[in-house]
């Protein structure tokens, strides 16, 4: 993935470990990103890409965090591409590994975190779509 004037830092988490929370927060503090994208595999093959407006019960206070990104605009612009992929914004909370990392980043900044769920991580069209979503958010 390449976008002019944008540096990408990729970090892959295979599974939850005891150090997971510390690793996520350390990555945030080291890189101070303009945007953090949590990319997760979605088990429902009918929706190719979902953007999540987030609410969750991961902490004892039951904090609900809504994205401050314009997810409606992102989905609309991606659907205009007519590349055969369908994009859906969802307010449904996924309770999984990717969502937990999204929750941690949203606690840092609701304006800089986007969760995208895809049916496969091995499709070039999907990777290009993630790049397009980043361009839309960063106005590139």
C-alpha positions as CSV (number, residue, x, y, z in Angstrom):
1,X,0.0,0.0,0.0
2,X,1.4,3.4,-0.9
3,X,0.0,6.9,-0.6
4,X,2.1,10.0,-1.2
5,X,3.3,11.7,2.0
6,X,1.9,8.9,4.2
7,X,4.1,6.5,6.2
8,X,2.5,3.2,7.0
9,X,3.5,1.1,10.0
10,X,2.0,-2.4,10.1
11,X,1.9,-4.5,13.2
12,X,0.1,-7.9,13.2
13,X,-1.3,-9.5,16.3
14,X,-2.0,-13.2,15.8
15,X,-3.6,-13.7,19.2
16,X,-4.3,-12.1,22.5
17,X,-1.3,-12.2,24.9
18,X,-0.8,-10.8,28.4
19,X,1.2,-8.0,26.9
20,X,-1.4,-7.1,24.3
21,X,-2.7,-4.0,26.0
22,X,0.7,-2.7,26.7
23,X,1.9,-3.4,23.1
24,X,-1.1,-1.5,21.6
25,X,-0.6,1.5,23.9
26,X,3.2,1.5,23.3
27,X,2.7,1.4,19.5
28,X,0.3,4.4,19.9
29,X,2.8,6.4,22.0
30,X,5.8,5.6,19.8
31,X,4.2,6.4,16.4
32,X,1.6,9.0,17.4
33,X,-0.5,8.2,14.3
34,X,-2.8,10.5,12.3
35,X,-4.9,7.4,11.8
36,X,-4.9,3.9,13.2
37,X,-6.8,1.2,11.2
38,X,-7.7,-2.0,12.9
39,X,-8.1,-4.6,10.1
40,X,-9.9,-7.8,11.1
41,X,-11.2,-10.9,9.4
42,X,-15.0,-10.9,9.4
43,X,-16.7,-14.3,9.7
44,X,-19.8,-13.2,7.7
45,X,-18.9,-13.7,4.0
46,X,-22.0,-11.7,2.8
47,X,-20.6,-8.3,3.7
48,X,-17.2,-7.7,2.1
49,X,-16.3,-4.7,4.2
50,X,-17.8,-3.2,7.4
51,X,-16.9,0.0,9.1
52,X,-17.8,0.0,12.8
53,X,-19.2,2.8,14.8
54,X,-18.1,1.5,18.1
55,X,-19.7,0.9,21.5
56,X,-18.6,-1.7,23.9
57,X,-18.6,-3.3,27.3
58,X,-14.9,-4.1,27.6
59,X,-14.4,-2.1,30.8
60,X,-16.3,-2.1,34.1
61,X,-17.7,1.4,33.4
62,X,-19.4,0.3,30.2
63,X,-18.1,3.2,28.2
64,X,-19.5,3.6,24.7
65,X,-17.2,5.2,22.2
66,X,-18.5,6.5,18.9
67,X,-16.1,7.1,16.1
68,X,-15.7,10.8,15.3
69,X,-14.8,9.9,11.7
70,X,-17.5,10.4,9.1
71,X,-18.1,6.7,8.5
72,X,-21.2,7.5,6.3
73,X,-19.0,9.5,4.0
74,X,-16.3,6.9,3.8
75,X,-18.9,4.1,3.0
76,X,-20.6,6.3,0.4
77,X,-17.4,7.3,-1.4
78,X,-16.1,3.7,-1.4
79,X,-19.5,2.4,-2.8
80,X,-19.2,5.0,-5.6
81,X,-16.1,3.3,-6.9
82,X,-18.2,0.4,-8.5
83,X,-15.4,-2.1,-8.1
84,X,-17.7,-4.9,-7.2
85,X,-17.2,-4.5,-3.4
86,X,-20.0,-3.6,-1.1
87,X,-19.4,-1.4,2.0
88,X,-21.6,-1.3,5.0
89,X,-21.4,0.9,8.1
90,X,-22.5,-0.9,11.2
91,X,-23.1,0.1,14.7
92,X,-23.0,-3.5,15.8
93,X,-20.3,-4.3,18.3
94,X,-18.0,-7.1,17.5
95,X,-16.7,-8.7,20.6
96,X,-13.4,-10.0,19.3
97,X,-9.7,-9.4,19.2
98,X,-9.8,-6.6,16.6
99,X,-12.6,-4.8,18.4
100,X,-10.6,-4.8,21.6
101,X,-7.6,-3.2,19.9
102,X,-10.1,-0.7,18.3
103,X,-11.5,0.0,21.8
104,X,-8.0,0.7,23.2
105,X,-7.1,3.1,20.3
106,X,-10.5,4.8,20.5
107,X,-9.7,5.5,24.2
108,X,-6.7,7.5,22.9
109,X,-8.6,9.3,20.1
110,X,-12.0,8.8,18.6
111,X,-11.0,10.9,15.6
112,X,-8.0,8.7,14.6
113,X,-9.3,5.1,14.7
114,X,-11.2,3.1,12.1
115,X,-12.1,-0.6,12.3
116,X,-12.5,-2.4,9.0
117,X,-13.7,-6.1,8.8
118,X,-13.1,-8.0,5.6
119,X,-13.8,-11.6,4.6
120,X,-10.3,-12.3,3.5
121,X,-6.9,-10.6,4.0
122,X,-5.5,-12.1,0.8
123,X,-7.4,-10.2,-1.9
124,X,-5.7,-7.3,-3.7
125,X,-9.1,-5.5,-4.2
126,X,-9.6,-5.5,-0.5
127,X,-6.1,-4.2,0.2
128,X,-6.7,-1.4,-2.4
129,X,-10.0,-0.6,-0.7
130,X,-8.3,-0.2,2.7
131,X,-5.9,2.2,1.0
132,X,-8.8,4.1,-0.5
133,X,-10.5,4.4,2.9
134,X,-7.2,5.8,4.4
135,X,-7.1,8.3,1.5
136,X,-10.6,9.4,2.2
137,X,-10.0,9.9,5.9
138,X,-6.7,11.8,5.3
139,X,-8.2,13.8,2.4
140,X,-5.5,12.5,0.0
